[in-house]
Amino acid sequence: MTIYFRFNSVVLLGKIKNRVYHIGEPSSCLKAKNPVYEVAYDGSKSSMRQVSSGVELALMAESTVCQGDSYSLKAGELHSSEVLSQYAVTVLATSANGDGRTAPRVISTHREESKTFDRTPMPQFEVLKLLADFAGYLKNEN
C-alpha cells in the first residue's frame, strides 16, 4: 500500500517484516503485471478503482522489526508488512504533512477494474474471542 502521510511506528509485541518497493513505469511487454488501484472508504465498505493497468516493482529495502524497535516510512512509499510472529502490536504516529493525495493506492492481484469489500465490524462475541486468544498468547509469552 502507498501511504499519503509520513509515519513512525514502534513494535510493542511480536515481529514484522517491512518491504519498500520502487514503482517503475508500465511495461508494454508485461501487460497488467501489477495493476494499481485507488482505495475509497465509505462506512463499512471500501472500494478499489483501477487507475493504472500495470507498473514495474523492484524491492528497494527489507527489514525485520522486533519488539521494542521502531521504523518509519515516508509519504508516497509503496510498502508491505508481514507479521512474522503469531501476533504483532504496533503504535503508529502520523504526520499531517501528506503528498496531497486523499486516497491510498494499492497493488492487487485481482484483475477487475473495480472491486468492493464489505468491512462490517465483527460481532462483539468474535472481538471478545480474539481478545481472549490474544490474552492467552501474552500469558504464555511471560
N, CA, C and O atoms as CSV, one atom per row, in Angstrom:
chain,resi,resn,atom,element,x,y,z
A,1,MET,N,N,0.849,-1.172,0.000
A,1,MET,CA,C,0.000,0.000,0.000
A,1,MET,C,C,0.890,1.229,0.000
A,1,MET,O,O,1.898,1.254,0.706
A,2,THR,N,N,0.547,2.238,-0.766
A,2,THR,CA,C,1.238,3.519,-0.646
A,2,THR,C,C,0.523,4.319,0.421
A,2,THR,O,O,-0.703,4.298,0.529
A,3,ILE,N,N,1.305,5.011,1.191
A,3,ILE,CA,C,0.717,5.838,2.235
A,3,ILE,C,C,0.823,7.296,1.803
A,3,ILE,O,O,1.771,7.670,1.112
A,4,TYR,N,N,-0.130,8.110,2.198
A,4,TYR,CA,C,-0.102,9.508,1.810
A,4,TYR,C,C,0.290,10.402,2.969
A,4,TYR,O,O,0.069,11.612,2.928
A,5,PHE,N,N,0.871,9.812,4.002
A,5,PHE,CA,C,1.389,10.567,5.130
A,5,PHE,C,C,2.645,9.864,5.624
A,5,PHE,O,O,2.818,8.661,5.426
A,6,ARG,N,N,3.516,10.626,6.268
A,6,ARG,CA,C,4.706,10.050,6.878
A,6,ARG,C,C,4.288,9.443,8.212
A,6,ARG,O,O,3.397,9.965,8.881
A,7,PHE,N,N,4.932,8.338,8.601
A,7,PHE,CA,C,4.640,7.807,9.928
A,7,PHE,C,C,5.862,7.177,10.569
A,7,PHE,O,O,6.809,6.760,9.902
A,8,ASN,N,N,5.800,7.126,11.897
A,8,ASN,CA,C,6.773,6.413,12.719
A,8,ASN,C,C,5.987,5.382,13.502
A,8,ASN,O,O,4.856,5.640,13.914
A,9,SER,N,N,6.580,4.213,13.712
A,9,SER,CA,C,5.880,3.159,14.429
A,9,SER,C,C,6.848,2.432,15.360
A,9,SER,O,O,8.035,2.297,15.065
A,10,VAL,N,N,6.318,1.972,16.482
A,10,VAL,CA,C,7.078,1.174,17.440
A,10,VAL,C,C,6.370,-0.169,17.573
A,10,VAL,O,O,5.149,-0.221,17.728
A,11,VAL,N,N,7.135,-1.250,17.512
A,11,VAL,CA,C,6.570,-2.582,17.696
A,11,VAL,C,C,6.566,-2.876,19.195
A,11,VAL,O,O,7.621,-2.997,19.818
A,12,LEU,N,N,5.374,-2.988,19.760
A,12,LEU,CA,C,5.240,-3.270,21.189
A,12,LEU,C,C,5.326,-4.758,21.482
A,12,LEU,O,O,5.787,-5.163,22.549
A,13,LEU,N,N,4.881,-5.570,20.530
A,13,LEU,CA,C,4.872,-7.018,20.723
A,13,LEU,C,C,4.996,-7.684,19.362
A,13,LEU,O,O,4.386,-7.241,18.389
A,14,GLY,N,N,5.778,-8.737,19.299
A,14,GLY,CA,C,5.881,-9.516,18.076
A,14,GLY,C,C,7.008,-9.072,17.173
A,14,GLY,O,O,7.941,-8.382,17.584
A,15,LYS,N,N,6.886,-9.495,15.922
A,15,LYS,CA,C,7.918,-9.217,14.925
A,15,LYS,C,C,7.253,-9.072,13.568
A,15,LYS,O,O,6.387,-9.869,13.207
A,16,ILE,N,N,7.657,-8.052,12.812
A,16,ILE,CA,C,7.117,-7.852,11.472
A,16,ILE,C,C,8.260,-7.645,10.481
A,16,ILE,O,O,9.355,-7.216,10.847
A,17,LYS,N,N,7.975,-7.961,9.219
A,17,LYS,CA,C,8.926,-7.703,8.142
A,17,LYS,C,C,8.318,-6.634,7.250
A,17,LYS,O,O,7.198,-6.781,6.760
A,18,ASN,N,N,9.063,-5.563,7.044
A,18,ASN,CA,C,8.630,-4.478,6.164
A,18,ASN,C,C,9.437,-4.524,4.882
A,18,ASN,O,O,10.646,-4.757,4.896
A,19,ARG,N,N,8.751,-4.297,3.776
A,19,ARG,CA,C,9.411,-4.217,2.477
A,19,ARG,C,C,8.991,-2.906,1.817
A,19,ARG,O,O,7.819,-2.531,1.858
A,20,VAL,N,N,9.943,-2.218,1.214
A,20,VAL,CA,C,9.680,-0.975,0.486
A,20,VAL,C,C,10.047,-1.230,-0.971
A,20,VAL,O,O,11.094,-1.804,-1.270
A,21,TYR,N,N,9.170,-0.795,-1.873
A,21,TYR,CA,C,9.340,-1.056,-3.303
A,21,TYR,C,C,9.485,0.247,-4.079
A,21,TYR,O,O,8.940,1.283,-3.698
A,22,HIS,N,N,10.227,0.172,-5.166
A,22,HIS,CA,C,10.287,1.257,-6.144
A,22,HIS,C,C,9.223,0.953,-7.192
A,22,HIS,O,O,9.108,-0.181,-7.656
A,23,ILE,N,N,8.451,1.962,-7.563
A,23,ILE,CA,C,7.419,1.804,-8.578
A,23,ILE,C,C,7.946,2.391,-9.878
A,23,ILE,O,O,8.249,3.582,-9.954
A,24,GLY,N,N,8.055,1.544,-10.905
A,24,GLY,CA,C,8.536,1.991,-12.205
A,24,GLY,C,C,7.390,2.198,-13.171
A,24,GLY,O,O,6.233,1.918,-12.859
A,25,GLU,N,N,7.725,2.689,-14.339
A,25,GLU,CA,C,6.730,2.928,-15.378
A,25,GLU,C,C,6.183,1.612,-15.920
A,25,GLU,O,O,6.861,0.586,-15.863
A,26,PRO,N,N,4.963,1.639,-16.445
A,26,PRO,CA,C,4.384,0.430,-17.038
A,26,PRO,C,C,5.236,-0.083,-18.195
A,26,PRO,O,O,5.848,0.693,-18.929
A,27,SER,N,N,5.260,-1.390,-18.338
A,27,SER,CA,C,5.985,-2.016,-19.441
A,27,SER,C,C,4.979,-2.652,-20.378
A,27,SER,O,O,4.132,-3.430,-19.942
A,28,SER,N,N,5.061,-2.332,-21.656
A,28,SER,CA,C,4.093,-2.868,-22.618
A,28,SER,C,C,4.219,-4.381,-22.768
A,28,SER,O,O,3.241,-5.047,-23.109
A,29,CYS,N,N,5.402,-4.932,-22.520
A,29,CYS,CA,C,5.561,-6.378,-22.675
A,29,CYS,C,C,5.086,-7.137,-21.446
A,29,CYS,O,O,4.938,-8.358,-21.495
A,30,LEU,N,N,4.849,-6.440,-20.354
A,30,LEU,CA,C,4.363,-7.085,-19.131
A,30,LEU,C,C,2.986,-6.530,-18.803
A,30,LEU,O,O,2.777,-5.947,-17.739
A,31,LYS,N,N,2.063,-6.714,-19.712
A,31,LYS,CA,C,0.727,-6.125,-19.602
A,31,LYS,C,C,0.057,-6.464,-18.268
A,31,LYS,O,O,-0.114,-7.632,-17.918
A,32,ALA,N,N,-0.311,-5.430,-17.547
A,32,ALA,CA,C,-1.070,-5.528,-16.289
A,32,ALA,C,C,-0.425,-6.451,-15.278
A,32,ALA,O,O,-1.124,-7.138,-14.533
A,33,LYS,N,N,0.915,-6.478,-15.238
A,33,LYS,CA,C,1.588,-7.337,-14.266
A,33,LYS,C,C,1.256,-6.928,-12.840
A,33,LYS,O,O,0.988,-7.781,-11.994
A,34,ASN,N,N,1.272,-5.637,-12.570
A,34,ASN,CA,C,0.981,-5.116,-11.240
A,34,ASN,C,C,0.007,-3.945,-11.345
A,34,ASN,O,O,0.428,-2.791,-11.270
A,35,PRO,N,N,-1.295,-4.220,-11.518
A,35,PRO,CA,C,-2.263,-3.128,-11.643
A,35,PRO,C,C,-2.354,-2.307,-10.352
A,35,PRO,O,O,-2.230,-2.844,-9.251
A,36,VAL,N,N,-2.571,-1.009,-10.507
A,36,VAL,CA,C,-2.644,-0.083,-9.376
A,36,VAL,C,C,-4.093,0.336,-9.175
A,36,VAL,O,O,-4.796,0.646,-10.137
A,37,TYR,N,N,-4.533,0.344,-7.926
A,37,TYR,CA,C,-5.899,0.710,-7.569
A,37,TYR,C,C,-5.879,1.816,-6.537
A,37,TYR,O,O,-4.994,1.864,-5.683
A,38,GLU,N,N,-6.859,2.709,-6.615
A,38,GLU,CA,C,-7.067,3.735,-5.606
A,38,GLU,C,C,-8.194,3.254,-4.697
A,38,GLU,O,O,-9.209,2.741,-5.170
A,39,VAL,N,N,-8.010,3.421,-3.399
A,39,VAL,CA,C,-8.975,2.908,-2.425
A,39,VAL,C,C,-9.812,4.053,-1.865
A,39,VAL,O,O,-9.289,5.111,-1.517
A,40,ALA,N,N,-11.127,3.822,-1.786
A,40,ALA,CA,C,-12.042,4.787,-1.168
A,40,ALA,C,C,-12.795,4.073,-0.052
A,40,ALA,O,O,-13.143,2.899,-0.182
A,41,TYR,N,N,-13.042,4.772,1.027
A,41,TYR,CA,C,-13.752,4.203,2.173
A,41,TYR,C,C,-15.081,4.914,2.351
A,41,TYR,O,O,-15.165,6.138,2.246
A,42,ASP,N,N,-16.130,4.124,2.624
A,42,ASP,CA,C,-17.457,4.679,2.837
A,42,ASP,C,C,-18.166,3.809,3.864
A,42,ASP,O,O,-18.716,2.759,3.530
A,43,GLY,N,N,-18.148,4.255,5.117
A,43,GLY,CA,C,-18.789,3.487,6.181
A,43,GLY,C,C,-18.158,2.116,6.323
A,43,GLY,O,O,-16.955,2.007,6.562
A,44,SER,N,N,-18.963,1.064,6.176
A,44,SER,CA,C,-18.469,-0.296,6.351
A,44,SER,C,C,-17.996,-0.915,5.037
A,44,SER,O,O,-17.791,-2.126,4.963
A,45,LYS,N,N,-17.823,-0.101,4.010
A,45,LYS,CA,C,-17.374,-0.627,2.719
A,45,LYS,C,C,-16.130,0.127,2.248
A,45,LYS,O,O,-15.947,1.312,2.525
A,46,SER,N,N,-15.302,-0.596,1.538
A,46,SER,CA,C,-14.206,0.055,0.835
A,46,SER,C,C,-14.256,-0.421,-0.606
A,46,SER,O,O,-14.681,-1.542,-0.888
A,47,SER,N,N,-13.827,0.425,-1.498
A,47,SER,CA,C,-13.836,0.043,-2.903
A,47,SER,C,C,-12.498,0.402,-3.524
A,47,SER,O,O,-11.846,1.374,-3.142
A,48,MET,N,N,-12.110,-0.418,-4.499
A,48,MET,CA,C,-10.870,-0.203,-5.220
A,48,MET,C,C,-11.204,0.070,-6.675
A,48,MET,O,O,-11.978,-0.660,-7.294
A,49,ARG,N,N,-10.608,1.135,-7.218
A,49,ARG,CA,C,-10.831,1.501,-8.618
A,49,ARG,C,C,-9.477,1.529,-9.310
A,49,ARG,O,O,-8.556,2.215,-8.868
A,50,GLN,N,N,-9.366,0.774,-10.405
A,50,GLN,CA,C,-8.096,0.688,-11.118
A,50,GLN,C,C,-7.734,2.037,-11.732
A,50,GLN,O,O,-8.544,2.651,-12.427
A,51,VAL,N,N,-6.499,2.495,-11.466
A,51,VAL,CA,C,-6.028,3.766,-12.007
A,51,VAL,C,C,-4.839,3.579,-12.949
A,51,VAL,O,O,-4.433,4.519,-13.633
A,52,SER,N,N,-4.280,2.366,-12.987
A,52,SER,CA,C,-3.182,2.062,-13.903
A,52,SER,C,C,-3.215,0.574,-14.202
A,52,SER,O,O,-3.437,-0.244,-13.309
A,53,SER,N,N,-2.991,0.225,-15.466
A,53,SER,CA,C,-3.079,-1.191,-15.843
A,53,SER,C,C,-1.878,-2.001,-15.397
A,53,SER,O,O,-1.972,-3.225,-15.304
A,54,GLY,N,N,-0.767,-1.369,-15.121
A,54,GLY,CA,C,0.379,-2.130,-14.660
A,54,GLY,C,C,1.619,-1.282,-14.486
A,54,GLY,O,O,1.882,-0.374,-15.274
A,55,VAL,N,N,2.375,-1.584,-13.454
A,55,VAL,CA,C,3.645,-0.909,-13.185
A,55,VAL,C,C,4.688,-1.968,-12.859
A,55,VAL,O,O,4.360,-3.104,-12.518
A,56,GLU,N,N,5.925,-1.578,-12.969
A,56,GLU,CA,C,7.035,-2.441,-12.573
A,56,GLU,C,C,7.337,-2.188,-11.095
A,56,GLU,O,O,7.291,-1.047,-10.635
A,57,LEU,N,N,7.646,-3.256,-10.353
A,57,LEU,CA,C,8.017,-3.126,-8.953
A,57,LEU,C,C,9.415,-3.693,-8.746
A,57,LEU,O,O,9.772,-4.720,-9.323
A,58,ALA,N,N,10.195,-3.017,-7.923
A,58,ALA,CA,C,11.519,-3.512,-7.555
A,58,ALA,C,C,11.674,-3.352,-6.052
A,58,ALA,O,O,11.423,-2.279,-5.502
A,59,LEU,N,N,12.089,-4.429,-5.393
A,59,LEU,CA,C,12.313,-4.382,-3.952
A,59,LEU,C,C,13.506,-3.475,-3.672
A,59,LEU,O,O,14.603,-3.709,-4.180
A,60,MET,N,N,13.290,-2.444,-2.866
A,60,MET,CA,C,14.354,-1.480,-2.549
A,60,MET,C,C,14.964,-1.747,-1.173
A,60,MET,O,O,16.171,-1.594,-0.987
A,61,ALA,N,N,14.138,-2.142,-0.218
A,61,ALA,CA,C,14.633,-2.363,1.141
A,61,ALA,C,C,13.739,-3.367,1.840
A,61,ALA,O,O,12.541,-3.454,1.569
A,62,GLU,N,N,14.337,-4.119,2.738
A,62,GLU,CA,C,13.599,-5.099,3.527
A,62,GLU,C,C,14.201,-5.092,4.921
A,62,GLU,O,O,15.423,-5.122,5.070
A,63,SER,N,N,13.361,-5.054,5.939
A,63,SER,CA,C,13.857,-5.059,7.312
A,63,SER,C,C,12.913,-5.831,8.215
A,63,SER,O,O,11.700,-5.845,8.008
A,64,THR,N,N,13.484,-6.465,9.207
A,64,THR,CA,C,12.708,-7.154,10.228
A,64,THR,C,C,12.725,-6.282,11.467
A,64,THR,O,O,13.786,-5.867,11.932
A,65,VAL,N,N,11.535,-6.006,12.004
A,65,VAL,CA,C,11.403,-5.119,13.154
A,65,VAL,C,C,10.860,-5.942,14.317
A,65,VAL,O,O,9.788,-6.541,14.221
A,66,CYS,N,N,11.607,-5.964,15.408
A,66,CYS,CA,C,11.246,-6.774,16.572
A,66,CYS,C,C,10.693,-5.902,17.696
A,66,CYS,O,O,10.760,-4.673,17.653
A,67,GLN,N,N,10.151,-6.574,18.694
A,67,GLN,CA,C,9.585,-5.903,19.858
A,67,GLN,C,C,10.567,-4.877,20.412
A,67,GLN,O,O,11.731,-5.193,20.661
A,68,GLY,N,N,10.091,-3.643,20.605
A,68,GLY,CA,C,10.920,-2.567,21.139
A,68,GLY,C,C,11.598,-1.727,20.072
A,68,GLY,O,O,12.084,-0.635,20.366
A,69,ASP,N,N,11.641,-2.216,18.833
A,69,ASP,CA,C,12.264,-1.470,17.739
A,69,ASP,C,C,11.251,-0.547,17.079
A,69,ASP,O,O,10.042,-0.737,17.210
A,70,SER,N,N,11.756,0.451,16.371
A,70,SER,CA,C,10.874,1.370,15.654
A,70,SER,C,C,11.270,1.419,14.185
A,70,SER,O,O,12.370,1.020,13.804
A,71,TYR,N,N,10.350,1.918,13.374
A,71,TYR,CA,C,10.597,2.108,11.952
A,71,TYR,C,C,9.738,3.263,11.465
A,71,TYR,O,O,8.794,3.676,12.139
A,72,SER,N,N,10.072,3.779,10.292
A,72,SER,CA,C,9.285,4.874,9.722
A,72,SER,C,C,9.220,4.725,8.218
A,72,SER,O,O,10.067,4.079,7.601
A,73,LEU,N,N,8.200,5.334,7.639
A,73,LEU,CA,C,8.034,5.370,6.188
A,73,LEU,C,C,7.677,6.783,5.774
A,73,LEU,O,O,6.998,7.509,6.501
A,74,LYS,N,N,8.149,7.165,4.585
A,74,LYS,CA,C,7.853,8.485,4.040
A,74,LYS,C,C,6.541,8.450,3.267
A,74,LYS,O,O,6.113,7.395,2.801
A,75,ALA,N,N,5.918,9.593,3.137
A,75,ALA,CA,C,4.696,9.703,2.338
A,75,ALA,C,C,4.989,9.291,0.903
A,75,ALA,O,O,6.028,9.646,0.348
A,76,GLY,N,N,4.073,8.543,0.309
A,76,GLY,CA,C,4.199,8.136,-1.081
A,76,GLY,C,C,4.963,6.852,-1.311
A,76,GLY,O,O,5.036,6.390,-2.450
A,77,GLU,N,N,5.544,6.248,-0.266
A,77,GLU,CA,C,6.278,4.997,-0.450
A,77,GLU,C,C,5.308,3.814,-0.545
A,77,GLU,O,O,4.303,3.760,0.163
A,78,LEU,N,N,5.630,2.877,-1.426
A,78,LEU,CA,C,4.856,1.642,-1.518
A,78,LEU,C,C,5.519,0.641,-0.586
A,78,LEU,O,O,6.718,0.380,-0.689
A,79,HIS,N,N,4.742,0.092,0.310
A,79,HIS,CA,C,5.314,-0.858,1.267
A,79,HIS,C,C,4.371,-2.019,1.506
A,79,HIS,O,O,3.175,-1.948,1.222
A,80,SER,N,N,4.940,-3.090,2.037
A,80,SER,CA,C,4.139,-4.207,2.519
A,80,SER,C,C,4.686,-4.586,3.885
A,80,SER,O,O,5.875,-4.422,4.155
A,81,SER,N,N,3.816,-5.091,4.738
A,81,SER,CA,C,4.211,-5.555,6.060
A,81,SER,C,C,3.703,-6.966,6.242
A,81,SER,O,O,2.567,-7.282,5.888
A,82,GLU,N,N,4.547,-7.808,6.792
A,82,GLU,CA,C,4.195,-9.212,7.039
A,82,GLU,C,C,4.433,-9.511,8.511
A,82,GLU,O,O,5.522,-9.261,9.028
A,83,VAL,N,N,3.425,-10.042,9.186
A,83,VAL,CA,C,3.577,-10.416,10.596
A,83,VAL,C,C,4.331,-11.748,10.638
A,83,VAL,O,O,3.885,-12.739,10.060
A,84,LEU,N,N,5.470,-11.761,11.321
A,84,LEU,CA,C,6.299,-12.970,11.408
A,84,LEU,C,C,6.030,-13.774,12.672
A,84,LEU,O,O,6.429,-14.935,12.764
A,85,SER,N,N,5.363,-13.174,13.637
A,85,SER,CA,C,5.008,-13.855,14.876
A,85,SER,C,C,3.510,-14.133,14.868
A,85,SER,O,O,2.804,-13.721,13.948
A,86,GLN,N,N,3.024,-14.832,15.891
A,86,GLN,CA,C,1.592,-15.125,15.922
A,86,GLN,C,C,0.774,-13.837,15.983
A,86,GLN,O,O,-0.257,-13.723,15.321
A,87,TYR,N,N,1.229,-12.878,16.769
A,87,TYR,CA,C,0.578,-11.579,16.896
A,87,TYR,C,C,1.639,-10.495,16.776
A,87,TYR,O,O,2.818,-10.733,17.039
A,88,ALA,N,N,1.215,-9.318,16.383
A,88,ALA,CA,C,2.077,-8.140,16.422
A,88,ALA,C,C,1.207,-6.954,16.824
A,88,ALA,O,O,0.093,-6.783,16.329
A,89,VAL,N,N,1.738,-6.141,17.730
A,89,VAL,CA,C,1.051,-4.936,18.176
A,89,VAL,C,C,2.001,-3.768,17.940
A,89,VAL,O,O,3.143,-3.786,18.400
A,90,THR,N,N,1.530,-2.760,17.227
A,90,THR,CA,C,2.343,-1.580,16.966
A,90,THR,C,C,1.589,-0.321,17.347
A,90,THR,O,O,0.359,-0.308,17.401
A,91,VAL,N,N,2.339,0.731,17.608
A,91,VAL,CA,C,1.763,2.054,17.807
A,91,VAL,C,C,2.278,2.906,16.664
A,91,VAL,O,O,3.478,2.950,16.396
A,92,LEU,N,N,1.359,3.581,15.993
A,92,LEU,CA,C,1.678,4.363,14.805
A,92,LEU,C,C,1.441,5.837,15.085
A,92,LEU,O,O,0.361,6.223,15.533
A,93,ALA,N,N,2.447,6.661,14.822
A,93,ALA,CA,C,2.311,8.113,14.948
A,93,ALA,C,C,2.444,8.708,13.557
A,93,ALA,O,O,3.412,8.428,12.850
A,94,THR,N,N,1.475,9.531,13.157
A,94,THR,CA,C,1.476,10.077,11.802
A,94,THR,C,C,1.784,11.567,11.809
A,94,THR,O,O,1.689,12.245,12.832
A,95,SER,N,N,2.151,12.044,10.647
A,95,SER,CA,C,2.392,13.462,10.432
A,95,SER,C,C,1.302,13.986,9.515
A,95,SER,O,O,0.856,13.273,8.615
A,96,ALA,N,N,0.869,15.210,9.727
A,96,ALA,CA,C,-0.182,15.786,8.891
A,96,ALA,C,C,0.324,16.182,7.513
A,96,ALA,O,O,-0.483,16.493,6.637
A,97,ASN,N,N,1.615,16.180,7.297
A,97,ASN,CA,C,2.176,16.591,6.009
A,97,ASN,C,C,2.122,15.435,5.020
A,97,ASN,O,O,2.983,14.555,5.042
A,98,GLY,N,N,1.123,15.435,4.160
A,98,GLY,CA,C,0.972,14.394,3.155
A,98,GLY,C,C,1.455,14.843,1.804
A,98,GLY,O,O,2.032,15.921,1.659
A,99,ASP,N,N,1.212,14.000,0.801
A,99,ASP,CA,C,1.642,14.352,-0.553
A,99,ASP,C,C,0.499,14.947,-1.374
A,99,ASP,O,O,0.622,15.084,-2.591
A,100,GLY,N,N,-0.618,15.304,-0.717
A,100,GLY,CA,C,-1.729,15.931,-1.416
A,100,GLY,C,C,-2.793,14.947,-1.867
A,100,GLY,O,O,-3.910,15.362,-2.178
A,101,ARG,N,N,-2.487,13.664,-1.913
A,101,ARG,CA,C,-3.476,12.675,-2.323
A,101,ARG,C,C,-4.367,12.366,-1.128
A,101,ARG,O,O,-3.896,12.354,0.009
A,102,THR,N,N,-5.632,12.119,-1.370
A,102,THR,CA,C,-6.537,11.819,-0.270
A,102,THR,C,C,-6.889,10.352,-0.189
A,102,THR,O,O,-7.552,9.939,0.762
A,103,ALA,N,N,-6.471,9.550,-1.150
A,103,ALA,CA,C,-6.799,8.122,-1.135
A,103,ALA,C,C,-5.526,7.301,-1.297
A,103,ALA,O,O,-4.696,7.598,-2.156
A,104,PRO,N,N,-5.372,6.260,-0.466
A,104,PRO,CA,C,-4.208,5.392,-0.637
A,104,PRO,C,C,-4.300,4.618,-1.944
A,104,PRO,O,O,-5.387,4.455,-2.498
A,105,ARG,N,N,-3.180,4.151,-2.429
A,105,ARG,CA,C,-3.130,3.322,-3.630
A,105,ARG,C,C,-2.528,1.983,-3.267
A,105,ARG,O,O,-1.633,1.898,-2.427
A,106,VAL,N,N,-3.027,0.938,-3.908
A,106,VAL,CA,C,-2.566,-0.416,-3.629
A,106,VAL,C,C,-2.273,-1.147,-4.934
A,106,VAL,O,O,-2.790,-0.797,-5.995
A,107,ILE,N,N,-1.438,-2.164,-4.828
A,107,ILE,CA,C,-1.200,-3.106,-5.918
A,107,ILE,C,C,-2.011,-4.341,-5.542
A,107,ILE,O,O,-1.931,-4.808,-4.406
A,108,SER,N,N,-2.782,-4.871,-6.470
A,108,SER,CA,C,-3.636,-6.018,-6.147
A,108,SER,C,C,-3.478,-7.109,-7.190
A,108,SER,O,O,-3.120,-6.845,-8.338
A,109,THR,N,N,-3.751,-8.344,-6.773
A,109,THR,CA,C,-3.630,-9.479,-7.692
A,109,THR,C,C,-4.880,-9.692,-8.525
A,109,THR,O,O,-4.821,-10.350,-9.564
A,110,HIS,N,N,-6.017,-9.147,-8.092
A,110,HIS,CA,C,-7.220,-9.326,-8.913
A,110,HIS,C,C,-7.127,-8.410,-10.124
A,110,HIS,O,O,-6.436,-7.393,-10.082
A,111,ARG,N,N,-7.806,-8.758,-11.186
A,111,ARG,CA,C,-7.676,-8.026,-12.448
A,111,ARG,C,C,-8.946,-7.265,-12.815
A,111,ARG,O,O,-9.110,-6.873,-13.970
A,112,GLU,N,N,-9.836,-7.051,-11.869
A,112,GLU,CA,C,-11.075,-6.334,-12.138
A,112,GLU,C,C,-10.812,-4.833,-12.147
A,112,GLU,O,O,-9.902,-4.354,-11.471
A,113,GLU,N,N,-11.610,-4.089,-12.917
A,113,GLU,CA,C,-11.425,-2.638,-12.960
A,113,GLU,C,C,-11.844,-1.972,-11.660
A,113,GLU,O,O,-11.312,-0.924,-11.292
A,114,SER,N,N,-12.806,-2.586,-10.960
A,114,SER,CA,C,-13.185,-2.084,-9.647
A,114,SER,C,C,-13.675,-3.252,-8.804
A,114,SER,O,O,-14.139,-4.264,-9.329
A,115,LYS,N,N,-13.566,-3.095,-7.497
A,115,LYS,CA,C,-13.971,-4.152,-6.577
A,115,LYS,C,C,-14.389,-3.499,-5.269
A,115,LYS,O,O,-13.774,-2.526,-4.834
A,116,THR,N,N,-15.438,-4.033,-4.638
A,116,THR,CA,C,-15.931,-3.513,-3.368
A,116,THR,C,C,-15.779,-4.582,-2.295
A,116,THR,O,O,-16.014,-5.764,-2.545
A,117,PHE,N,N,-15.385,-4.157,-1.102
A,117,PHE,CA,C,-15.210,-5.065,0.028
A,117,PHE,C,C,-16.119,-4.629,1.168
A,117,PHE,O,O,-16.244,-3.440,1.458
A,118,ASP,N,N,-16.746,-5.600,1.805
A,118,ASP,CA,C,-17.570,-5.319,2.972
A,118,ASP,C,C,-16.669,-5.297,4.196
A,118,ASP,O,O,-15.942,-6.256,4.455
A,119,ARG,N,N,-16.716,-4.216,4.939
A,119,ARG,CA,C,-15.899,-4.080,6.142
A,119,ARG,C,C,-16.792,-3.886,7.368
A,119,ARG,O,O,-16.476,-3.115,8.274
A,120,THR,N,N,-17.908,-4.602,7.373
A,120,THR,CA,C,-18.806,-4.531,8.516
A,120,THR,C,C,-18.050,-4.983,9.764
A,120,THR,O,O,-17.389,-6.021,9.744
A,121,PRO,N,N,-18.139,-4.226,10.832
A,121,PRO,CA,C,-17.435,-4.618,12.054
A,121,PRO,C,C,-17.855,-6.020,12.507
A,121,PRO,O,O,-18.995,-6.442,12.314
A,122,MET,N,N,-16.901,-6.723,13.113
A,122,MET,CA,C,-17.188,-8.070,13.611
A,122,MET,C,C,-18.176,-7.996,14.767
A,122,MET,O,O,-18.219,-7.004,15.494
A,123,PRO,N,N,-18.969,-9.048,14.934
A,123,PRO,CA,C,-19.861,-9.094,16.096
A,123,PRO,C,C,-19.039,-9.074,17.390
A,123,PRO,O,O,-17.890,-9.515,17.414
A,124,GLN,N,N,-19.634,-8.565,18.445
A,124,GLN,CA,C,-18.935,-8.406,19.714
A,124,GLN,C,C,-18.347,-9.727,20.213
A,124,GLN,O,O,-17.236,-9.731,20.744
A,125,PHE,N,N,-19.060,-10.853,20.058
A,125,PHE,CA,C,-18.546,-12.123,20.577
A,125,PHE,C,C,-17.264,-12.544,19.850
A,125,PHE,O,O,-16.395,-13.172,20.456
A,126,GLU,N,N,-17.133,-12.205,18.553
A,126,GLU,CA,C,-15.910,-12.533,17.821
A,126,GLU,C,C,-14.742,-11.661,18.286
A,126,GLU,O,O,-13.611,-12.134,18.390
A,127,VAL,N,N,-15.024,-10.391,18.563
A,127,VAL,CA,C,-13.988,-9.495,19.079
A,127,VAL,C,C,-13.519,-9.993,20.444
A,127,VAL,O,O,-12.319,-10.033,20.715
A,128,LEU,N,N,-14.463,-10.371,21.297
A,128,LEU,CA,C,-14.104,-10.871,22.626
A,128,LEU,C,C,-13.276,-12.143,22.540
A,128,LEU,O,O,-12.347,-12.329,23.326
A,129,LYS,N,N,-13.602,-13.026,21.591
A,129,LYS,CA,C,-12.819,-14.252,21.420
A,129,LYS,C,C,-11.394,-13.926,20.971
A,129,LYS,O,O,-10.439,-14.520,21.471
A,130,LEU,N,N,-11.245,-12.993,20.039
A,130,LEU,CA,C,-9.902,-12.588,19.596
A,130,LEU,C,C,-9.097,-11.994,20.747
A,130,LEU,O,O,-7.913,-12.293,20.899
A,131,LEU,N,N,-9.742,-11.151,21.557
A,131,LEU,CA,C,-9.050,-10.568,22.704
A,131,LEU,C,C,-8.657,-11.636,23.722
A,131,LEU,O,O,-7.572,-11.571,24.300
A,132,ALA,N,N,-9.527,-12.614,23.943
A,132,ALA,CA,C,-9.199,-13.703,24.866
A,132,ALA,C,C,-8.037,-14.534,24.327
A,132,ALA,O,O,-7.141,-14.905,25.085
A,133,ASP,N,N,-8.041,-14.831,23.031
A,133,ASP,CA,C,-6.925,-15.558,22.415
A,133,ASP,C,C,-5.624,-14.776,22.563
A,133,ASP,O,O,-4.577,-15.350,22.861
A,134,PHE,N,N,-5.697,-13.468,22.353
A,134,PHE,CA,C,-4.517,-12.626,22.470
A,134,PHE,C,C,-4.020,-12.602,23.913
A,134,PHE,O,O,-2.814,-12.674,24.152
A,135,ALA,N,N,-4.933,-12.502,24.875
A,135,ALA,CA,C,-4.541,-12.507,26.300
A,135,ALA,C,C,-3.868,-13.831,26.642
A,135,ALA,O,O,-2.891,-13.847,27.391
A,136,GLY,N,N,-4.374,-14.940,26.106
A,136,GLY,CA,C,-3.735,-16.238,26.323
A,136,GLY,C,C,-2.338,-16.279,25.745
A,136,GLY,O,O,-1.431,-16.858,26.344
A,137,TYR,N,N,-2.159,-15.677,24.600
A,137,TYR,CA,C,-0.849,-15.609,23.958
A,137,TYR,C,C,0.112,-14.827,24.840
A,137,TYR,O,O,1.246,-15.254,25.054
A,138,LEU,N,N,-0.340,-13.673,25.359
A,138,LEU,CA,C,0.513,-12.865,26.227
A,138,LEU,C,C,0.893,-13.627,27.487
A,138,LEU,O,O,2.038,-13.556,27.935
A,139,LYS,N,N,-0.052,-14.350,28.058
A,139,LYS,CA,C,0.203,-15.112,29.272
A,139,LYS,C,C,1.261,-16.183,29.027
A,139,LYS,O,O,2.146,-16.385,29.858
A,140,ASN,N,N,1.172,-16.866,27.895
A,140,ASN,CA,C,2.146,-17.910,27.566
A,140,ASN,C,C,3.521,-17.366,27.242
A,140,ASN,O,O,4.517,-18.069,27.407
A,141,GLU,N,N,3.595,-16.112,26.778
A,141,GLU,CA,C,4.875,-15.495,26.437
A,141,GLU,C,C,5.659,-15.106,27.693
A,141,GLU,O,O,6.887,-15.028,27.657
A,142,ASN,N,N,4.959,-14.865,28.791
A,142,ASN,CA,C,5.644,-14.417,30.038
A,142,ASN,C,C,5.911,-15.532,30.968
A,142,ASN,O,O,6.473,-15.319,32.043
